[in-house]
Amino acid sequence: MPETAIPPFQTRPLAMHLVVGFCLGEYDYRINGDACELTQFGVQIEVSPPQKKLSLYHWHHANDEVVYMLSGEVFLLEEDKKKWCEGDATCWPAAVLTVHHVESTRGADASYQTVKTGNKQDAMYYSSSLDNL
């Protein structure tokens, strides 16, 4: 297998989420899977500055999701709030209603790798909180 040139980080600007009408924080990301021409799953690294909401409560209908913390700390919010540090990982199987979202803590930048199956028929379900599902 030839060596793959991994793309540089890009910045996702502060923008209103088109589906739920909520503004998420700006963060840096690098989509590694595209550089390798992967077609069955996606691999992405995200770097968030402190005190940012990185996602809304959501779950996936058709895609599995795995997240591995590379550095820093975040809060993982499911039914409760857990501090997540370097080396921690979690998985969410497709179609299992485990609503989750991630917020960065007050410390330094946090980085994590996300791997998802690339099912084009996936539907993500969003909510502003667990109460609205």
Secondary structure, DSSP 8 states (H G I E B T S, - for coil): ---------EEE--EE-TTT--EE--EEEEEHHHHTT-SSEEEEEEEE-SS-B---EEEESS--EEEEEEESEEEEESSSEEEEETT-EEEE-TT----BEEEE-SSS-EEEEEEEE--TT--EEEESSGGG-
